[in-house]
Amino acid sequence: MAAGPAYADAIQRLPSKFTATLTAEPDNRFNLAAVAVIASGEKIGYLPPEISPHYFDALKGTPGIECPGRRAPMAAHENTGTDVLLDLTGVPCKP
């Protein structure tokens, strides 16, 4: 998941395991296929732009789809910049 410093505080407030809601953002000016990740009522980032188009169409026009998430270990952040891990296996997508 792409998060960035703007969402770091919200991510740190999350429990180690949580439920995230994925929502399409068709009006996003940076990515026309943006998929926002919401947890505990706050936006905590976006799916990376290289995978968001696979989920965008299935999410468009829905109130969002839930998926399990967890905070990534510190080593993942240090090595890849990843702060959150999402289980997208139950989320519809196109190949």
Secondary structure by P-SEA (a helix, b strand, c coil): ccccccaaaaaaacccbbbbbbbbccccccccbbbbbbcccccccccccccccccccccccccbbbbbbbbccaaaaaccccccccccccccccc
